[in-house]
Amino acid sequence: MSRSGGLFRLKESRAAPTSSKTEAVHRSKANGTFLMHRKRYAFRPDASLLESKLLLSLTATPGVGVGNPAEVSTLLASKGQHQQANTLQGRYSAGQDMRAADAPLDVKLTGTGQVKDLGRTQLSGSLQLGGFRLPGNDATGTVKLSNARGTVTLQLNGLGGNGQVPGATLNLSASVVSGTGAYKNFRRIGTATVIFGPDTVQAKSTGGKNAIGGTLTIKLNLNPPVR
């Protein structure tokens, strides 16, 4: 081995030259020697790893950290609560149909649920369905929403009262006609969707074959009146 021009010259041998990650050996055909030059290598991460991370970032829910189950659960819970707001669930019932042919059927309503601006409330009241009345107004009634802070009375009006009650869905107009306590000046107008479940009373009844009853769902959409 000799030094010339700042480079180390090694005589060619048949043995493979030693190398490392930081050195590259280049063969010089001109003089039959190996010239060793130090070469730097930069770290290059695997492209496949970057691709998977990119896909995760693109499909992640905006505003929620990837892989954070606590934040995802909170979003799902709030979504569920929003869907259940303004929904009351309970039962409906009507006794033996002893009314006159032109009289409406009185159907009792009870239930509980969450109502916007009122919170947890209890519902009680009734609907008068069918009978010989003016066209376009064969489903009427009043229901009361109450809790510890006061009460709100809703007037309901609409169509569909001459049909079969079990399994029916009535889309009625709704308006607040009075309030007590904290709701003395509470005023809202909108709609009420009344959903009657299948009859579960008539099949079990032995004395009153015309009695009906079952599950009840009422969905409210109430807003302040436009002045």
C-alpha positions in Angstrom: 0.0 0.0 0.0 1.4 3.4 -0.9 0.1 7.0 -0.7 -0.2 9.1 -3.9 -2.0 12.3 -4.4 -3.9 12.0 -1.2 -5.4 8.6 -2.1 -4.5 5.2 -0.8 -3.6 2.7 -3.6 -4.2 -1.0 -3.0 -2.8 -3.8 -5.2 -5.4 -5.8 -6.9 -6.1 -9.2 -5.4 -8.6 -11.9 -6.1 -10.2 -11.6 -2.7 -13.3 -9.4 -2.5 -12.6 -6.0 -1.0 -14.1 -5.2 2.3 -16.9 -2.6 2.3 -19.3 -1.0 4.7 -22.5 1.0 4.6 -20.6 4.2 4.4 -18.0 3.3 1.8 -18.2 2.4 -1.9 -15.4 0.7 -3.8 -14.9 1.7 -7.4 -12.7 -0.2 -9.8 -10.3 1.8 -11.9 -9.5 0.0 -15.1 -6.9 2.5 -16.0 -4.3 1.5 -13.4 -5.6 -1.7 -11.9 -6.1 -0.3 -8.4 -9.1 0.2 -6.2 -9.9 3.8 -5.4 -11.9 4.0 -2.2 -14.1 7.1 -1.8 -16.3 7.8 1.2 -19.9 8.1 0.3 -22.8 9.3 2.4 -26.2 7.6 2.4 -29.4 9.3 3.4 -32.1 7.5 5.2 -35.1 6.8 2.9 -38.2 5.4 4.7 -40.2 2.6 3.1 -42.8 4.1 0.7 -45.3 1.4 1.6 -45.4 2.7 5.2 -45.9 6.2 4.1 -48.8 5.1 1.8 -50.7 3.5 4.7 -50.3 6.5 6.9 -51.5 8.8 4.0 -54.6 6.7 3.6 -55.4 6.9 7.3 -55.1 10.7 7.3 -57.3 11.0 4.2 -60.1 8.8 5.6 -60.0 10.1 9.2 -63.0 12.0 10.5 -62.3 15.8 10.3 -61.5 17.2 13.8 -61.0 13.8 15.4 -57.6 12.4 16.0 -56.9 9.1 14.3 -57.2 6.2 16.7 -58.9 8.2 19.5 -61.9 6.0 20.4 -63.0 8.5 23.2 -63.6 11.3 20.7 -65.4 9.0 18.3 -67.7 7.7 21.1 -68.5 11.3 22.1 -69.5 12.2 18.5 -71.7 9.1 18.2 -73.4 9.7 21.5 -74.2 13.3 20.7 -75.6 12.3 17.3 -77.9 9.8 19.0 -79.1 12.3 21.5 -79.9 14.8 18.7 -81.9 12.2 16.9 -84.0 11.4 20.1 -84.7 15.0 21.0 -88.4 16.0 20.5 -89.5 12.4 20.7 -91.9 11.1 23.3 -92.8 7.4 23.7 -95.7 5.8 25.7 -99.1 4.2 25.0 -102.5 4.9 23.5 -105.8 3.4 24.6 -109.5 3.5 23.8 -112.3 1.7 25.6 -115.3 0.0 24.2 -116.7 1.8 21.2 -120.1 2.8 22.6 -120.3 6.1 20.8 -122.9 7.3 18.4 -122.2 6.7 14.7 -121.4 10.4 14.1 -119.3 10.9 17.2 -115.5 10.8 17.2 -113.5 8.1 19.0 -111.6 9.4 22.0 -108.1 8.0 22.2 -106.1 8.5 25.4 -102.4 9.3 25.1 -99.6 9.1 27.7 -95.8 9.2 27.3 -92.4 10.6 28.3 -89.4 12.0 26.5 -87.1 14.9 25.7 -88.5 18.1 24.2 -86.4 21.0 22.9 -86.4 24.0 25.3 -88.4 21.9 27.9 -86.1 19.0 28.7 -87.4 15.8 30.2 -91.3 16.0 30.1 -94.3 13.8 30.6 -97.2 13.8 28.1 -100.9 13.3 28.8 -104.0 14.1 26.7 -106.3 12.7 24.0 -107.2 12.8 20.4 -110.7 12.8 19.0 -110.6 10.7 15.7 -113.3 10.4 13.0 -117.0 11.1 13.4 -119.2 13.4 11.4 -117.2 16.7 11.3 -116.1 19.3 8.9 -113.8 18.0 6.1 -110.1 18.4 6.7 -110.4 18.4 10.5 -111.2 14.8 11.5 -108.3 14.4 14.0 -108.2 17.0 16.8 -107.1 17.0 20.4 -105.0 18.5 23.1 -101.9 17.2 25.0 -100.1 18.6 28.0 -96.4 18.5 28.4 -95.3 18.9 32.0 -92.2 18.8 34.3 -91.1 20.3 37.5 -90.9 23.8 36.0 -94.4 24.0 34.6 -96.7 22.8 31.9 -97.3 23.5 28.2 -100.6 22.7 26.4 -100.5 21.8 22.7 -103.5 22.0 20.3 -103.4 19.3 17.6 -105.3 19.3 14.3 -105.2 17.4 11.0 -106.5 14.6 8.8 -106.6 10.8 9.0 -109.0 10.3 11.9 -111.5 8.2 10.0 -109.1 5.4 9.3 -108.0 2.4 11.5 -106.1 3.6 14.6 -103.7 0.7 15.3 -100.7 1.0 12.9 -101.7 4.5 11.7 -99.5 7.5 11.4 -101.0 11.0 11.7 -99.2 14.2 10.6 -100.8 17.0 12.5 -100.3 20.7 13.0 -99.4 21.7 16.6 -99.4 25.0 18.4 -98.9 26.0 22.1 -102.1 27.5 23.4 -101.1 28.0 27.0 -98.4 27.6 29.6 -97.8 27.7 33.3 -94.9 28.3 35.6 -91.6 28.9 33.8 -93.5 28.4 30.5 -96.2 31.0 31.1 -95.0 32.9 28.0 -93.8 29.9 26.0 -95.1 30.0 22.5 -94.3 27.5 19.7 -95.9 26.3 16.5 -95.1 23.4 14.2 -96.0 19.8 13.6 -96.6 16.6 15.6 -96.2 13.1 14.0 -98.3 10.6 16.0 -97.4 7.0 15.4 -99.8 4.3 16.7 -98.3 0.8 17.2 -100.1 -2.5 16.6 -103.1 -3.2 18.8 -102.1 -5.3 21.8 -105.3 -5.0 23.9 -108.1 -6.4 21.8 -106.4 -9.8 21.4 -106.1 -10.1 25.2 -109.5 -8.6 26.1 -112.4 -10.9 26.9 -115.1 -8.4 27.9 -114.5 -5.4 25.7 -113.9 -6.8 22.2 -113.7 -3.3 20.7 -111.1 -1.9 23.1 -107.8 -1.0 21.5 -104.3 0.0 22.8 -100.6 -0.2 22.1 -97.3 1.6 21.9 -97.2 5.3 21.0 -94.5 7.5 19.5 -94.9 11.3 19.1 -92.3 13.3 17.2 -92.6 17.1 17.7 -91.2 19.8 15.5 -91.9 23.1 17.3 -90.4 26.6 16.6 -91.0 30.1 17.8 -93.6 31.9 15.7 -92.3 34.4 13.1 -93.4 37.9 14.0 
